[in-house]
């Protein structure tokens, strides 16, 4: 009986896979490469791999991840902007490249709107403000009081542009002074946060959740007007007494500018189909990923334009600039 069930299960799987592929039409006829602007282990990388596995099943073609982290994502953006516009080379990126960089660089070597076709946003994450447990600051108010009492004595770690912008927003709202310490990815800063070499970090929920779940840091607030289901024990910024700290980072998919609209629409539809799969939903919930359905290309295009303006205001007010 067990052998018969295994045989029937194998036949069912074989029947389903061609059915899924048939739904996707003729495209793609070759492998698809998703270039990520952030390193392996980042929230963009983890989420991209989750969707890539499902897209490979739906399309019946390999979908590979090519990590091109570094340089604030400029290299990855240039690579995809110059790729053949056939949908076979895509960019998975974050607010870093398509909202922050336009204000950070005086001369940016790509146009985040003009050089790309927006496909979909598949992530939207607030930040968790985390403090080293040795500080003894178990609330956001206590941390702010400590920083004000000891100006310039504490380090704020960041391993991404969004985390840096989040820390600058925190500084502008509170008037505290601290020293920035940069890392090649937020995960690279975690050991120093745990051993006290740095006092605090602001990290997106996907990156912060493992530390919070293990109780290795004091998680003081999420930069969201209500508690987030991924870390329900962490107060919202409203509860923590800093309502202005409402700030999220996001991730999404872009194609080269002249990619046919029908291909762009198809990719978005298939990502939405993957998003609705129970195992994908379960994995996203487990790691604190977005609960919002992937946006349409039109929605994501309008969102990108609006985010360039809102991130630009914070960056200019903070006086940040990169060359």
LODRENVO-99320 format. One record per residue (C-alpha): residue in three letters; x, y, z. Coordinates in steps of 0.2 Angstrom, whole numbers, plus 5000, padded with zeros to 4 digits. Example, Ala and Ser with C-alpha at 12.3 -4.5 7.8 and 13.67 -1.06 7.14 Angstrom:
// residues 2
ALA506249785039;SER506849955036;
***
This chain:
// residues 323
UNK500050005000;UNK501450125004;UNK502350094988;UNK500650114979;UNK500450284987;UNK502150334983;UNK501850294965;UNK500250384964;UNK501050534973;UNK502450534960;UNK501250524945;UNK500250674953;UNK501750774954;UNK502250734936;UNK500550784931;UNK500450944940;UNK502151014935;UNK501751014916;UNK500051094920;UNK500951234930;UNK502151264915;UNK500751264903;UNK499951414912;UNK501451514909;UNK501451524890;UNK502951524879;UNK504051634889;UNK505351604896;UNK506251494883;UNK507951504893;UNK508551524911;UNK508151674920;UNK509451764931;UNK508951874945;UNK510351994950;UNK510252054968;UNK511052214974;UNK511352154991;UNK512452004998;UNK511951825001;UNK511051815018;UNK510151985016;UNK508251995017;UNK508252034998;UNK509251884994;UNK508251765005;UNK506551824998;UNK507251824980;UNK507751644983;UNK506151594990;UNK505251664974;UNK506551594962;UNK506251414968;UNK504351434964;UNK504551524948;UNK505751394942;UNK504351264945;UNK503051374936;UNK504151414921;UNK505051244919;UNK506651334917;UNK508051374929;UNK507951534939;UNK509651584946;UNK510151714959;UNK511751814955;UNK512251914971;UNK513152074966;UNK513252164983;UNK514352314986;UNK514452484980;UNK512752524986;UNK512052414973;UNK512652524958;UNK513552384950;UNK511952274950;UNK510852414943;UNK512052454929;UNK512152274924;UNK510352244923;UNK509952414915;UNK511152364901;UNK510552194899;UNK509452134884;UNK507652184888;UNK506952004886;UNK506451974904;UNK507851844906;UNK508951964917;UNK508052044932;UNK508552154946;UNK508052114964;UNK508452264975;UNK507852374989;UNK507552554993;UNK509452574994;UNK509652584975;UNK507952654969;UNK507552774983;UNK509052824993;UNK510452824980;UNK509652964969;UNK509953084984;UNK511553014990;UNK512553024974;UNK512753194965;UNK513053094948;UNK512152924948;UNK512652814934;UNK510852744931;UNK509152814932;UNK508052714944;UNK506452764934;UNK507052794916;UNK508152644915;UNK507052504922;UNK505252434920;UNK504552414937;UNK503852234939;UNK503252214957;UNK503652254975;UNK503752094986;UNK504352165002;UNK503952305014;UNK504752305031;UNK504852415046;UNK506452425056;UNK506752355074;UNK507852475085;UNK508952355095;UNK510152385109;UNK511552285117;UNK510852205132;UNK512352265143;UNK511652435142;UNK510252395153;UNK509052505143;UNK507452395141;UNK506352535133;UNK506652665119;UNK506452805132;UNK507752735143;UNK508952715128;UNK508652895122;UNK508952955140;UNK510652855141;UNK511152935124;UNK510753105129;UNK511653085146;UNK513253015137;UNK513353115120;UNK514553045108;UNK515052895118;UNK513952765109;UNK514152685092;UNK512652655080;UNK513052505068;UNK512352495051;UNK512652375037;UNK511552455023;UNK511052615017;UNK509252595023;UNK509852555040;UNK510952715039;UNK509452825034;UNK508452745048;UNK509752785061;UNK509852965054;UNK507952985056;UNK508152925074;UNK509553055077;UNK508553195070;UNK506953155080;UNK507853135096;UNK509353255095;UNK510553125102;UNK512353105097;UNK513252945092;UNK514552875081;UNK514152785065;UNK515052615062;UNK514852545045;UNK514852355040;UNK514752255024;UNK512952195027;UNK511952205043;UNK512352025048;UNK514152075049;UNK513752195063;UNK512752075074;UNK514352005083;UNK514852175088;UNK513052215094;UNK513052055104;UNK514752085112;UNK514452275116;UNK515752345103;UNK514252445096;UNK512752495107;UNK511352485094;UNK510652455077;UNK509152475067;UNK508852325056;UNK507352275045;UNK506252145053;UNK506851995042;UNK508652035047;UNK508252075066;UNK506951935069;UNK508251795073;UNK509051905086;UNK507451955094;UNK506751785094;UNK508251715103;UNK508151855116;UNK509951915112;UNK509552095111;UNK508452225119;UNK507152255105;UNK506452425109;UNK505252475095;UNK504752445077;UNK504652595065;UNK502852565062;UNK501252635069;UNK500652465076;UNK501452305082;UNK502152195069;UNK501552015069;UNK503251945066;UNK503852025082;UNK502252045092;UNK503152075109;UNK504052235102;UNK503152395105;UNK502652505090;UNK503452675088;UNK501852755095;UNK501852645110;UNK503752685113;UNK503452865112;UNK504252915096;UNK502852925083;UNK503953005070;UNK504952855068;UNK503752775055;UNK504852715042;UNK505052555031;UNK506152485019;UNK505652385004;UNK506152264991;UNK505552234973;UNK505952174956;UNK506452274940;UNK506752234922;UNK507752324909;UNK506752474902;UNK506152404885;UNK505652234892;UNK503952194883;UNK502452244895;UNK501652074892;UNK503251994899;UNK503252114914;UNK501452074918;UNK501751894917;UNK503251894929;UNK502151994941;UNK500651874940;UNK501751724943;UNK502551804958;UNK500851844965;UNK500351654961;UNK501951604971;UNK501551724985;UNK499851644987;UNK500551464989;UNK500351405007;UNK502151355009;UNK502751525003;UNK501551615015;UNK502151505029;UNK503951545026;UNK503651725024;UNK502751725040;UNK504151625049;UNK505451755044;UNK504451905045;UNK504251945027;UNK502952055019;UNK501052005021;UNK500552125007;UNK500152054990;UNK501552094977;UNK501052254969;UNK500552274950;UNK501952354939;UNK500952514938;UNK500752524957;UNK502652484959;UNK503152624947;UNK502152754956;UNK502752694973;UNK504552704967;UNK504352884961;UNK503552934978;UNK504852844988;UNK506252944979;UNK505453104985;UNK505153045003;UNK506852965006;UNK507753114997;UNK506953225010;UNK507753135025;UNK509453115017;UNK509553295012;UNK508953345030;UNK510353235037;UNK511653305025;UNK512153135019;UNK513153125003;UNK514152984994;UNK515352994979;
***
